[in-house]
Amino acid sequence: MDSQRVFIGIDAGGTRSRLKGACLPDVLSIDREGPGANPQRVGFDASATILVGLVNEALAAARDARLAGLCLGVAGIGRDADRERLAHALREGL
């Protein structure tokens, strides 16, 4: 049997982070909330840890799931160098 595919979107602000996910082919909605993950406030490593933790929680909620898509909106990463730094930290964590 093919594994479940999970598509995730995260809105990470300064005070909280919200994750919405969908698991396919079974229709399973995943909602998670965590602390703020603005790397200018909490640091890049802490931001990546928060975001990776949310993704892992969502994958655990959808047993036998694999991450098929991830979209992030993160406050505090307006500069290219900041986006690249956070992306690198996320790749290391996922």
mmCIF file as gemmi writes it, N, C-alpha and C atoms, coordinates in Angstrom:
data_model
loop_
_atom_site.group_PDB
_atom_site.id
_atom_site.type_symbol
_atom_site.label_atom_id
_atom_site.label_alt_id
_atom_site.label_comp_id
_atom_site.label_asym_id
_atom_site.label_entity_id
_atom_site.label_seq_id
_atom_site.pdbx_PDB_ins_code
_atom_site.Cartn_x
_atom_site.Cartn_y
_atom_site.Cartn_z
_atom_site.occupancy
_atom_site.B_iso_or_equiv
_atom_site.pdbx_formal_charge
_atom_site.auth_seq_id
_atom_site.auth_asym_id
_atom_site.pdbx_PDB_model_num
ATOM 1 N N . MET Axp A 1 ? 0.841 -1.187 0 1 0 ? 1 A 1
ATOM 2 C CA . MET Axp A 1 ? 0 0 0 1 0 ? 1 A 1
ATOM 3 C C . MET Axp A 1 ? 0.879 1.24 0 1 0 ? 1 A 1
ATOM 4 N N . ASP Axp A 2 ? 0.52 2.225 -0.8 1 0 ? 2 A 1
ATOM 5 C CA . ASP Axp A 2 ? 1.258 3.477 -0.826 1 0 ? 2 A 1
ATOM 6 C C . ASP Axp A 2 ? 1.084 4.206 0.493 1 0 ? 2 A 1
ATOM 7 N N . SER Axp A 3 ? 2.118 4.91 0.881 1 0 ? 3 A 1
ATOM 8 C CA . SER Axp A 3 ? 2.024 5.667 2.125 1 0 ? 3 A 1
ATOM 9 C C . SER Axp A 3 ? 1.157 6.905 1.917 1 0 ? 3 A 1
ATOM 10 N N . GLN Axp A 4 ? 0.699 7.416 3.028 1 0 ? 4 A 1
ATOM 11 C CA . GLN Axp A 4 ? -0.081 8.64 3.005 1 0 ? 4 A 1
ATOM 12 C C . GLN Axp A 4 ? 0.837 9.8 2.631 1 0 ? 4 A 1
ATOM 13 N N . ARG Axp A 5 ? 0.298 10.764 1.919 1 0 ? 5 A 1
ATOM 14 C CA . ARG Axp A 5 ? 1.026 11.968 1.56 1 0 ? 5 A 1
ATOM 15 C C . ARG Axp A 5 ? 0.467 13.128 2.363 1 0 ? 5 A 1
ATOM 16 N N . VAL Axp A 6 ? 1.354 13.887 2.993 1 0 ? 6 A 1
ATOM 17 C CA . VAL Axp A 6 ? 0.931 15.008 3.816 1 0 ? 6 A 1
ATOM 18 C C . VAL Axp A 6 ? 1.434 16.306 3.185 1 0 ? 6 A 1
ATOM 19 N N . PHE Axp A 7 ? 0.523 17.239 3.029 1 0 ? 7 A 1
ATOM 20 C CA . PHE Axp A 7 ? 0.829 18.575 2.525 1 0 ? 7 A 1
ATOM 21 C C . PHE Axp A 7 ? 0.619 19.547 3.679 1 0 ? 7 A 1
ATOM 22 N N . ILE Axp A 8 ? 1.621 20.383 3.946 1 0 ? 8 A 1
ATOM 23 C CA . ILE Axp A 8 ? 1.607 21.228 5.138 1 0 ? 8 A 1
ATOM 24 C C . ILE Axp A 8 ? 1.869 22.682 4.773 1 0 ? 8 A 1
ATOM 25 N N . GLY Axp A 9 ? 1.148 23.562 5.442 1 0 ? 9 A 1
ATOM 26 C CA . GLY Axp A 9 ? 1.405 24.994 5.378 1 0 ? 9 A 1
ATOM 27 C C . GLY Axp A 9 ? 1.575 25.517 6.787 1 0 ? 9 A 1
ATOM 28 N N . ILE Axp A 10 ? 2.552 26.378 6.993 1 0 ? 10 A 1
ATOM 29 C CA . ILE Axp A 10 ? 2.797 26.953 8.323 1 0 ? 10 A 1
ATOM 30 C C . ILE Axp A 10 ? 2.87 28.468 8.207 1 0 ? 10 A 1
ATOM 31 N N . ASP Axp A 11 ? 2.14 29.135 9.093 1 0 ? 11 A 1
ATOM 32 C CA . ASP Axp A 11 ? 2.213 30.587 9.252 1 0 ? 11 A 1
ATOM 33 C C . ASP Axp A 11 ? 2.955 30.823 10.564 1 0 ? 11 A 1
ATOM 34 N N . ALA Axp A 12 ? 4.202 31.237 10.471 1 0 ? 12 A 1
ATOM 35 C CA . ALA Axp A 12 ? 5.044 31.418 11.652 1 0 ? 12 A 1
ATOM 36 C C . ALA Axp A 12 ? 5.254 32.903 11.908 1 0 ? 12 A 1
ATOM 37 N N . GLY Axp A 13 ? 4.675 33.374 12.988 1 0 ? 13 A 1
ATOM 38 C CA . GLY Axp A 13 ? 4.797 34.784 13.335 1 0 ? 13 A 1
ATOM 39 C C . GLY Axp A 13 ? 5.678 34.992 14.552 1 0 ? 13 A 1
ATOM 40 N N . GLY Axp A 14 ? 5.564 36.162 15.121 1 0 ? 14 A 1
ATOM 41 C CA . GLY Axp A 14 ? 6.375 36.49 16.282 1 0 ? 14 A 1
ATOM 42 C C . GLY Axp A 14 ? 5.828 35.939 17.584 1 0 ? 14 A 1
ATOM 43 N N . THR Axp A 15 ? 4.506 35.764 17.668 1 0 ? 15 A 1
ATOM 44 C CA . THR Axp A 15 ? 3.92 35.29 18.924 1 0 ? 15 A 1
ATOM 45 C C . THR Axp A 15 ? 3.436 33.848 18.873 1 0 ? 15 A 1
ATOM 46 N N . ARG Axp A 16 ? 3.096 33.366 17.672 1 0 ? 16 A 1
ATOM 47 C CA . ARG Axp A 16 ? 2.686 31.962 17.562 1 0 ? 16 A 1
ATOM 48 C C . ARG Axp A 16 ? 2.854 31.483 16.132 1 0 ? 16 A 1
ATOM 49 N N . SER Axp A 17 ? 2.84 30.172 16.012 1 0 ? 17 A 1
ATOM 50 C CA . SER Axp A 17 ? 2.938 29.531 14.704 1 0 ? 17 A 1
ATOM 51 C C . SER Axp A 17 ? 1.747 28.602 14.55 1 0 ? 17 A 1
ATOM 52 N N . ARG Axp A 18 ? 1.166 28.607 13.352 1 0 ? 18 A 1
ATOM 53 C CA . ARG Axp A 18 ? 0.005 27.754 13.082 1 0 ? 18 A 1
ATOM 54 C C . ARG Axp A 18 ? 0.304 26.86 11.895 1 0 ? 18 A 1
ATOM 55 N N . LEU Axp A 19 ? 0.006 25.592 12.048 1 0 ? 19 A 1
ATOM 56 C CA . LEU Axp A 19 ? 0.19 24.608 10.988 1 0 ? 19 A 1
ATOM 57 C C . LEU Axp A 19 ? -1.165 24.09 10.56 1 0 ? 19 A 1
ATOM 58 N N . LYS Axp A 20 ? -1.363 23.995 9.273 1 0 ? 20 A 1
ATOM 59 C CA . LYS Axp A 20 ? -2.532 23.346 8.682 1 0 ? 20 A 1
ATOM 60 C C . LYS Axp A 20 ? -1.995 22.291 7.734 1 0 ? 20 A 1
ATOM 61 N N . GLY Axp A 21 ? -2.557 21.121 7.806 1 0 ? 21 A 1
ATOM 62 C CA . GLY Axp A 21 ? -2.098 20.057 6.933 1 0 ? 21 A 1
ATOM 63 C C . GLY Axp A 21 ? -3.258 19.228 6.424 1 0 ? 21 A 1
ATOM 64 N N . ALA Axp A 22 ? -2.999 18.527 5.339 1 0 ? 22 A 1
ATOM 65 C CA . ALA Axp A 22 ? -3.968 17.608 4.759 1 0 ? 22 A 1
ATOM 66 C C . ALA Axp A 22 ? -3.227 16.338 4.39 1 0 ? 22 A 1
ATOM 67 N N . CYS Axp A 23 ? -3.845 15.216 4.716 1 0 ? 23 A 1
ATOM 68 C CA . CYS Axp A 23 ? -3.263 13.913 4.43 1 0 ? 23 A 1
ATOM 69 C C . CYS Axp A 23 ? -4.094 13.25 3.341 1 0 ? 23 A 1
ATOM 70 N N . LEU Axp A 24 ? -3.42 12.8 2.286 1 0 ? 24 A 1
ATOM 71 C CA . LEU Axp A 24 ? -4.092 12.166 1.154 1 0 ? 24 A 1
ATOM 72 C C . LEU Axp A 24 ? -3.47 10.801 0.884 1 0 ? 24 A 1
ATOM 73 N N . PRO Axp A 25 ? -4.163 9.816 0.395 1 0 ? 25 A 1
ATOM 74 C CA . PRO Axp A 25 ? -5.491 9.897 -0.197 1 0 ? 25 A 1
ATOM 75 C C . PRO Axp A 25 ? -6.624 9.92 0.823 1 0 ? 25 A 1
ATOM 76 N N . ASP Axp A 26 ? -6.377 9.461 2.049 1 0 ? 26 A 1
ATOM 77 C CA . ASP Axp A 26 ? -7.415 9.612 3.066 1 0 ? 26 A 1
ATOM 78 C C . ASP Axp A 26 ? -7.512 11.082 3.402 1 0 ? 26 A 1
ATOM 79 N N . VAL Axp A 27 ? -8.693 11.554 3.591 1 0 ? 27 A 1
ATOM 80 C CA . VAL Axp A 27 ? -8.859 12.961 3.918 1 0 ? 27 A 1
ATOM 81 C C . VAL Axp A 27 ? -8.741 13.107 5.432 1 0 ? 27 A 1
ATOM 82 N N . LEU Axp A 28 ? -7.639 13.671 5.855 1 0 ? 28 A 1
ATOM 83 C CA . LEU Axp A 28 ? -7.378 13.902 7.268 1 0 ? 28 A 1
ATOM 84 C C . LEU Axp A 28 ? -6.856 15.313 7.402 1 0 ? 28 A 1
ATOM 85 N N . SER Axp A 29 ? -7.534 16.105 8.192 1 0 ? 29 A 1
ATOM 86 C CA . SER Axp A 29 ? -7.108 17.485 8.423 1 0 ? 29 A 1
ATOM 87 C C . SER Axp A 29 ? -6.246 17.52 9.679 1 0 ? 29 A 1
ATOM 88 N N . ILE Axp A 30 ? -5.139 18.229 9.609 1 0 ? 30 A 1
ATOM 89 C CA . ILE Axp A 30 ? -4.202 18.311 10.728 1 0 ? 30 A 1
ATOM 90 C C . ILE Axp A 30 ? -4.042 19.782 11.111 1 0 ? 30 A 1
ATOM 91 N N . ASP Axp A 31 ? -4.252 20.084 12.373 1 0 ? 31 A 1
ATOM 92 C CA . ASP Axp A 31 ? -4.087 21.438 12.892 1 0 ? 31 A 1
ATOM 93 C C . ASP Axp A 31 ? -3.159 21.383 14.101 1 0 ? 31 A 1
ATOM 94 N N . ARG Axp A 32 ? -2.163 22.22 14.1 1 0 ? 32 A 1
ATOM 95 C CA . ARG Axp A 32 ? -1.237 22.318 15.219 1 0 ? 32 A 1
ATOM 96 C C . ARG Axp A 32 ? -0.916 23.788 15.462 1 0 ? 32 A 1
ATOM 97 N N . GLU Axp A 33 ? -0.564 24.091 16.699 1 0 ? 33 A 1
ATOM 98 C CA . GLU Axp A 33 ? -0.152 25.447 17.039 1 0 ? 33 A 1
ATOM 99 C C . GLU Axp A 33 ? 1.062 25.366 17.937 1 0 ? 33 A 1
ATOM 100 N N . GLY Axp A 34 ? 1.986 26.3 17.756 1 0 ? 34 A 1
ATOM 101 C CA . GLY Axp A 34 ? 3.187 26.336 18.567 1 0 ? 34 A 1
ATOM 102 C C . GLY Axp A 34 ? 3.601 27.764 18.838 1 0 ? 34 A 1
ATOM 103 N N . PRO Axp A 35 ? 4.738 27.919 19.487 1 0 ? 35 A 1
ATOM 104 C CA . PRO Axp A 35 ? 5.213 29.268 19.804 1 0 ? 35 A 1
ATOM 105 C C . PRO Axp A 35 ? 5.666 30.021 18.566 1 0 ? 35 A 1
ATOM 106 N N . GLY Axp A 36 ? 5.877 31.304 18.725 1 0 ? 36 A 1
ATOM 107 C CA . GLY Axp A 36 ? 6.374 32.127 17.638 1 0 ? 36 A 1
ATOM 108 C C . GLY Axp A 36 ? 7.711 31.614 17.137 1 0 ? 36 A 1
ATOM 109 N N . ALA Axp A 37 ? 7.942 31.755 15.827 1 0 ? 37 A 1
ATOM 110 C CA . ALA Axp A 37 ? 9.174 31.243 15.229 1 0 ? 37 A 1
ATOM 111 C C . ALA Axp A 37 ? 9.869 32.292 14.367 1 0 ? 37 A 1
ATOM 112 N N . ASN Axp A 38 ? 9.659 33.561 14.676 1 0 ? 38 A 1
ATOM 113 C CA . ASN Axp A 38 ? 10.359 34.624 13.957 1 0 ? 38 A 1
ATOM 114 C C . ASN Axp A 38 ? 11.839 34.529 14.339 1 0 ? 38 A 1
ATOM 115 N N . PRO Axp A 39 ? 12.718 34.209 13.391 1 0 ? 39 A 1
ATOM 116 C CA . PRO Axp A 39 ? 14.121 34.004 13.737 1 0 ? 39 A 1
ATOM 117 C C . PRO Axp A 39 ? 14.822 35.266 14.247 1 0 ? 39 A 1
ATOM 118 N N . GLN Axp A 40 ? 14.275 36.441 13.957 1 0 ? 40 A 1
ATOM 119 C CA . GLN Axp A 40 ? 14.863 37.672 14.482 1 0 ? 40 A 1
ATOM 120 C C . GLN Axp A 40 ? 14.597 37.811 15.976 1 0 ? 40 A 1
ATOM 121 N N . ARG Axp A 41 ? 13.557 37.144 16.452 1 0 ? 41 A 1
ATOM 122 C CA . ARG Axp A 41 ? 13.204 37.175 17.884 1 0 ? 41 A 1
ATOM 123 C C . ARG Axp A 41 ? 13.783 35.993 18.649 1 0 ? 41 A 1
ATOM 124 N N . VAL Axp A 42 ? 13.668 34.784 18.067 1 0 ? 42 A 1
ATOM 125 C CA . VAL Axp A 42 ? 14.041 33.576 18.815 1 0 ? 42 A 1
ATOM 126 C C . VAL Axp A 42 ? 15.368 32.983 18.363 1 0 ? 42 A 1
ATOM 127 N N . GLY Axp A 43 ? 15.928 33.485 17.277 1 0 ? 43 A 1
ATOM 128 C CA . GLY Axp A 43 ? 17.155 32.933 16.723 1 0 ? 43 A 1
ATOM 129 C C . GLY Axp A 43 ? 16.842 31.904 15.643 1 0 ? 43 A 1
ATOM 130 N N . PHE Axp A 44 ? 17.758 31.724 14.731 1 0 ? 44 A 1
ATOM 131 C CA . PHE Axp A 44 ? 17.522 30.844 13.586 1 0 ? 44 A 1
ATOM 132 C C . PHE Axp A 44 ? 17.447 29.377 13.994 1 0 ? 44 A 1
ATOM 133 N N . ASP Axp A 45 ? 18.301 28.945 14.909 1 0 ? 45 A 1
ATOM 134 C CA . ASP Axp A 45 ? 18.256 27.55 15.345 1 0 ? 45 A 1
ATOM 135 C C . ASP Axp A 45 ? 16.95 27.239 16.071 1 0 ? 45 A 1
ATOM 136 N N . ALA Axp A 46 ? 16.53 28.142 16.952 1 0 ? 46 A 1
ATOM 137 C CA . ALA Axp A 46 ? 15.274 27.932 17.68 1 0 ? 46 A 1
ATOM 138 C C . ALA Axp A 46 ? 14.087 27.954 16.727 1 0 ? 46 A 1
ATOM 139 N N . SER Axp A 47 ? 14.115 28.852 15.758 1 0 ? 47 A 1
ATOM 140 C CA . SER Axp A 47 ? 13.04 28.915 14.77 1 0 ? 47 A 1
ATOM 141 C C . SER Axp A 47 ? 12.937 27.595 14.008 1 0 ? 47 A 1
ATOM 142 N N . ALA Axp A 48 ? 14.063 27.082 13.538 1 0 ? 48 A 1
ATOM 143 C CA . ALA Axp A 48 ? 14.065 25.817 12.815 1 0 ? 48 A 1
ATOM 144 C C . ALA Axp A 48 ? 13.579 24.682 13.705 1 0 ? 48 A 1
ATOM 145 N N . THR Axp A 49 ? 13.982 24.672 14.965 1 0 ? 49 A 1
ATOM 146 C CA . THR Axp A 49 ? 13.551 23.628 15.901 1 0 ? 49 A 1
ATOM 147 C C . THR Axp A 49 ? 12.04 23.653 16.084 1 0 ? 49 A 1
ATOM 148 N N . ILE Axp A 50 ? 11.471 24.84 16.226 1 0 ? 50 A 1
ATOM 149 C CA . ILE Axp A 50 ? 10.018 24.974 16.382 1 0 ? 50 A 1
ATOM 150 C C . ILE Axp A 50 ? 9.305 24.462 15.133 1 0 ? 50 A 1
ATOM 151 N N . LEU Axp A 51 ? 9.759 24.891 13.958 1 0 ? 51 A 1
ATOM 152 C CA . LEU Axp A 51 ? 9.094 24.516 12.711 1 0 ? 51 A 1
ATOM 153 C C . LEU Axp A 51 ? 9.233 23.021 12.427 1 0 ? 51 A 1
ATOM 154 N N . VAL Axp A 52 ? 10.407 22.467 12.631 1 0 ? 52 A 1
ATOM 155 C CA . VAL Axp A 52 ? 10.605 21.027 12.429 1 0 ? 52 A 1
ATOM 156 C C . VAL Axp A 52 ? 9.747 20.239 13.411 1 0 ? 52 A 1
ATOM 157 N N . GLY Axp A 53 ? 9.64 20.717 14.641 1 0 ? 53 A 1
ATOM 158 C CA . GLY Axp A 53 ? 8.791 20.049 15.628 1 0 ? 53 A 1
ATOM 159 C C . GLY Axp A 53 ? 7.337 20.009 15.201 1 0 ? 53 A 1
ATOM 160 N N . LEU Axp A 54 ? 6.84 21.119 14.67 1 0 ? 54 A 1
ATOM 161 C CA . LEU Axp A 54 ? 5.457 21.151 14.189 1 0 ? 54 A 1
ATOM 162 C C . LEU Axp A 54 ? 5.249 20.174 13.032 1 0 ? 54 A 1
ATOM 163 N N . VAL Axp A 55 ? 6.188 20.142 12.107 1 0 ? 55 A 1
ATOM 164 C CA . VAL Axp A 55 ? 6.084 19.211 10.977 1 0 ? 55 A 1
ATOM 165 C C . VAL Axp A 55 ? 6.093 17.771 11.475 1 0 ? 55 A 1
ATOM 166 N N . ASN Axp A 56 ? 6.985 17.456 12.392 1 0 ? 56 A 1
ATOM 167 C CA . ASN Axp A 56 ? 7.054 16.088 12.916 1 0 ? 56 A 1
ATOM 168 C C . ASN Axp A 56 ? 5.784 15.7 13.662 1 0 ? 56 A 1
ATOM 169 N N . GLU Axp A 57 ? 5.19 16.634 14.4 1 0 ? 57 A 1
ATOM 170 C CA . GLU Axp A 57 ? 3.908 16.366 15.065 1 0 ? 57 A 1
ATOM 171 C C . GLU Axp A 57 ? 2.827 16.045 14.04 1 0 ? 57 A 1
ATOM 172 N N . ALA Axp A 58 ? 2.801 16.801 12.965 1 0 ? 58 A 1
ATOM 173 C CA . ALA Axp A 58 ? 1.795 16.57 11.923 1 0 ? 58 A 1
ATOM 174 C C . ALA Axp A 58 ? 1.994 15.211 11.266 1 0 ? 58 A 1
ATOM 175 N N . LEU Axp A 59 ? 3.24 14.841 10.997 1 0 ? 59 A 1
ATOM 176 C CA . LEU Axp A 59 ? 3.509 13.538 10.384 1 0 ? 59 A 1
ATOM 177 C C . LEU Axp A 59 ? 3.142 12.405 11.323 1 0 ? 59 A 1
ATOM 178 N N . ALA Axp A 60 ? 3.355 12.592 12.612 1 0 ? 60 A 1
ATOM 179 C CA . ALA Axp A 60 ? 2.983 11.564 13.587 1 0 ? 60 A 1
ATOM 180 C C . ALA Axp A 60 ? 1.466 11.404 13.665 1 0 ? 60 A 1
ATOM 181 N N . ALA Axp A 61 ? 0.733 12.498 13.467 1 0 ? 61 A 1
ATOM 182 C CA . ALA Axp A 61 ? -0.727 12.439 13.502 1 0 ? 61 A 1
ATOM 183 C C . ALA Axp A 61 ? -1.281 11.639 12.331 1 0 ? 61 A 1
ATOM 184 N N . ALA Axp A 62 ? -0.558 11.631 11.233 1 0 ? 62 A 1
ATOM 185 C CA . ALA Axp A 62 ? -0.969 10.884 10.034 1 0 ? 62 A 1
ATOM 186 C C . ALA Axp A 62 ? -0.014 9.697 9.913 1 0 ? 62 A 1
ATOM 187 N N . ARG Axp A 63 ? -0.346 8.619 10.576 1 0 ? 63 A 1
ATOM 188 C CA . ARG Axp A 63 ? 0.55 7.452 10.617 1 0 ? 63 A 1
ATOM 189 C C . ARG Axp A 63 ? 0.956 6.983 9.226 1 0 ? 63 A 1
ATOM 190 N N . ASP Axp A 64 ? 2.187 6.527 9.133 1 0 ? 64 A 1
ATOM 191 C CA . ASP Axp A 64 ? 2.749 6.029 7.872 1 0 ? 64 A 1
ATOM 192 C C . ASP Axp A 64 ? 2.727 7.097 6.778 1 0 ? 64 A 1
ATOM 193 N N . ALA Axp A 65 ? 2.913 8.329 7.176 1 0 ? 65 A 1
ATOM 194 C CA . ALA Axp A 65 ? 2.832 9.429 6.21 1 0 ? 65 A 1
ATOM 195 C C . ALA Axp A 65 ? 4.225 9.892 5.807 1 0 ? 65 A 1
ATOM 196 N N . ARG Axp A 66 ? 4.273 10.44 4.612 1 0 ? 66 A 1
ATOM 197 C CA . ARG Axp A 66 ? 5.513 11.084 4.16 1 0 ? 66 A 1
ATOM 198 C C . ARG Axp A 66 ? 5.169 12.514 3.76 1 0 ? 66 A 1
ATOM 199 N N . LEU Axp A 67 ? 6.11 13.391 3.985 1 0 ? 67 A 1
ATOM 200 C CA . LEU Axp A 67 ? 5.916 14.788 3.65 1 0 ? 67 A 1
ATOM 201 C C . LEU Axp A 67 ? 5.987 14.948 2.139 1 0 ? 67 A 1
ATOM 202 N N . ALA Axp A 68 ? 4.899 15.44 1.54 1 0 ? 68 A 1
ATOM 203 C CA . ALA Axp A 68 ? 4.834 15.605 0.088 1 0 ? 68 A 1
ATOM 204 C C . ALA Axp A 68 ? 4.941 17.06 -0.331 1 0 ? 68 A 1
ATOM 205 N N . GLY Axp A 69 ? 4.637 17.969 0.582 1 0 ? 69 A 1
ATOM 206 C CA . GLY Axp A 69 ? 4.713 19.387 0.256 1 0 ? 69 A 1
ATOM 207 C C . GLY Axp A 69 ? 4.725 20.228 1.511 1 0 ? 69 A 1
ATOM 208 N N . LEU Axp A 70 ? 5.521 21.288 1.491 1 0 ? 70 A 1
ATOM 209 C CA . LEU Axp A 70 ? 5.64 22.175 2.642 1 0 ? 70 A 1
ATOM 210 C C . LEU Axp A 70 ? 5.738 23.611 2.149 1 0 ? 70 A 1
ATOM 211 N N . CYS Axp A 71 ? 4.884 24.469 2.695 1 0 ? 71 A 1
ATOM 212 C CA . CYS Axp A 71 ? 4.898 25.888 2.355 1 0 ? 71 A 1
ATOM 213 C C . CYS Axp A 71 ? 4.968 26.666 3.665 1 0 ? 71 A 1
ATOM 214 N N . LEU Axp A 72 ? 5.922 27.592 3.741 1 0 ? 72 A 1
ATOM 215 C CA . LEU Axp A 72 ? 6.124 28.365 4.961 1 0 ? 72 A 1
ATOM 216 C C . LEU Axp A 72 ? 5.969 29.851 4.695 1 0 ? 72 A 1
ATOM 217 N N . GLY Axp A 73 ? 5.293 30.516 5.617 1 0 ? 73 A 1
ATOM 218 C CA . GLY Axp A 73 ? 5.268 31.966 5.676 1 0 ? 73 A 1
ATOM 219 C C . GLY Axp A 73 ? 5.851 32.334 7.026 1 0 ? 73 A 1
ATOM 220 N N . VAL Axp A 74 ? 7.063 32.881 7.035 1 0 ? 74 A 1
ATOM 221 C CA . VAL Axp A 74 ? 7.778 33.131 8.291 1 0 ? 74 A 1
ATOM 222 C C . VAL Axp A 74 ? 8.093 34.619 8.415 1 0 ? 74 A 1
ATOM 223 N N . ALA Axp A 75 ? 7.626 35.216 9.496 1 0 ? 75 A 1
ATOM 224 C CA . ALA Axp A 75 ? 7.952 36.612 9.773 1 0 ? 75 A 1
ATOM 225 C C . ALA Axp A 75 ? 9.445 36.736 10.056 1 0 ? 75 A 1
ATOM 226 N N . GLY Axp A 76 ? 10.034 37.836 9.63 1 0 ? 76 A 1
ATOM 227 C CA . GLY Axp A 76 ? 11.415 38.123 9.973 1 0 ? 76 A 1
ATOM 228 C C . GLY Axp A 76 ? 12.457 37.58 9.019 1 0 ? 76 A 1
ATOM 229 N N . ILE Axp A 77 ? 12.032 37.08 7.848 1 0 ? 77 A 1
ATOM 230 C CA . ILE Axp A 77 ? 13.034 36.581 6.895 1 0 ? 77 A 1
ATOM 231 C C . ILE Axp A 77 ? 12.856 37.275 5.541 1 0 ? 77 A 1
ATOM 232 N N . GLY Axp A 78 ? 12.834 38.573 5.577 1 0 ? 78 A 1
ATOM 233 C CA . GLY Axp A 78 ? 12.651 39.354 4.357 1 0 ? 78 A 1
ATOM 234 C C . GLY Axp A 78 ? 13.875 39.41 3.459 1 0 ? 78 A 1
ATOM 235 N N . ARG Axp A 79 ? 15.037 39.197 4.023 1 0 ? 79 A 1
ATOM 236 C CA . ARG Axp A 79 ? 16.268 39.257 3.228 1 0 ? 79 A 1
ATOM 237 C C . ARG Axp A 79 ? 16.617 37.871 2.688 1 0 ? 79 A 1
ATOM 238 N N . ASP Axp A 80 ? 17.19 37.842 1.492 1 0 ? 80 A 1
ATOM 239 C CA . ASP Axp A 80 ? 17.581 36.567 0.876 1 0 ? 80 A 1
ATOM 240 C C . ASP Axp A 80 ? 18.497 35.757 1.784 1 0 ? 80 A 1
ATOM 241 N N . ALA Axp A 81 ? 19.463 36.404 2.397 1 0 ? 81 A 1
ATOM 242 C CA . ALA Axp A 81 ? 20.41 35.703 3.266 1 0 ? 81 A 1
ATOM 243 C C . ALA Axp A 81 ? 19.696 35.053 4.45 1 0 ? 81 A 1
ATOM 244 N N . ASP Axp A 82 ? 18.682 35.722 4.998 1 0 ? 82 A 1
ATOM 245 C CA . ASP Axp A 82 ? 17.928 35.154 6.121 1 0 ? 82 A 1
ATOM 246 C C . ASP Axp A 82 ? 17.099 33.959 5.673 1 0 ? 82 A 1
ATOM 247 N N . ARG Axp A 83 ? 16.489 34.054 4.487 1 0 ? 83 A 1
ATOM 248 C CA . ARG Axp A 83 ? 15.706 32.924 3.958 1 0 ? 83 A 1
ATOM 249 C C . ARG Axp A 83 ? 16.604 31.723 3.723 1 0 ? 83 A 1
ATOM 250 N N . GLU Axp A 84 ? 17.763 31.961 3.148 1 0 ? 84 A 1
ATOM 251 C CA . GLU Axp A 84 ? 18.692 30.856 2.891 1 0 ? 84 A 1
ATOM 252 C C . GLU Axp A 84 ? 19.183 30.225 4.192 1 0 ? 84 A 1
ATOM 253 N N . ARG Axp A 85 ? 19.453 31.053 5.183 1 0 ? 85 A 1
ATOM 254 C CA . ARG Axp A 85 ? 19.92 30.539 6.48 1 0 ? 85 A 1
ATOM 255 C C . ARG Axp A 85 ? 18.862 29.669 7.138 1 0 ? 85 A 1
ATOM 256 N N . LEU Axp A 86 ? 17.606 30.116 7.125 1 0 ? 86 A 1
ATOM 257 C CA . LEU Axp A 86 ? 16.543 29.317 7.731 1 0 ? 86 A 1
ATOM 258 C C . LEU Axp A 86 ? 16.281 28.061 6.906 1 0 ? 86 A 1
ATOM 259 N N . ALA Axp A 87 ? 16.277 28.18 5.595 1 0 ? 87 A 1
ATOM 260 C CA . ALA Axp A 87 ? 16.069 27.007 4.742 1 0 ? 87 A 1
ATOM 261 C C . ALA Axp A 87 ? 17.13 25.941 4.994 1 0 ? 87 A 1
ATOM 262 N N . HIS Axp A 88 ? 18.368 26.366 5.166 1 0 ? 88 A 1
ATOM 263 C CA . HIS Axp A 88 ? 19.451 25.415 5.445 1 0 ? 88 A 1
ATOM 264 C C . HIS Axp A 88 ? 19.195 24.716 6.784 1 0 ? 88 A 1
ATOM 265 N N . ALA Axp A 89 ? 18.821 25.471 7.805 1 0 ? 89 A 1
ATOM 266 C CA . ALA Axp A 89 ? 18.554 24.886 9.124 1 0 ? 89 A 1
ATOM 267 C C . ALA Axp A 89 ? 17.377 23.913 9.065 1 0 ? 89 A 1
ATOM 268 N N . LEU Axp A 90 ? 16.362 24.237 8.26 1 0 ? 90 A 1
ATOM 269 C CA . LEU Axp A 90 ? 15.212 23.341 8.121 1 0 ? 90 A 1
ATOM 270 C C . LEU Axp A 90 ? 15.599 22.051 7.402 1 0 ? 90 A 1
ATOM 271 N N . ARG Axp A 91 ? 16.384 22.167 6.344 1 0 ? 91 A 1
ATOM 272 C CA . ARG Axp A 91 ? 16.823 20.96 5.626 1 0 ? 91 A 1
ATOM 273 C C . ARG Axp A 91 ? 17.621 20.048 6.548 1 0 ? 91 A 1
ATOM 274 N N . GLU Axp A 92 ? 18.432 20.622 7.391 1 0 ? 92 A 1
ATOM 275 C CA . GLU Axp A 92 ? 19.206 19.825 8.352 1 0 ? 92 A 1
ATOM 276 C C . GLU Axp A 92 ? 18.286 19.102 9.331 1 0 ? 92 A 1
ATOM 277 N N . GLY Axp A 93 ? 17.201 19.767 9.717 1 0 ? 93 A 1
ATOM 278 C CA . GLY Axp A 93 ? 16.291 19.198 10.714 1 0 ? 93 A 1
ATOM 279 C C . GLY Axp A 93 ? 15.288 18.207 10.167 1 0 ? 93 A 1
ATOM 280 N N . LEU Axp A 94 ? 14.934 18.362 8.896 1 0 ? 94 A 1
ATOM 281 C CA . LEU Axp A 94 ? 13.954 17.457 8.304 1 0 ? 94 A 1
ATOM 282 C C . LEU Axp A 94 ? 14.681 16.324 7.62 1 0 ? 94 A 1
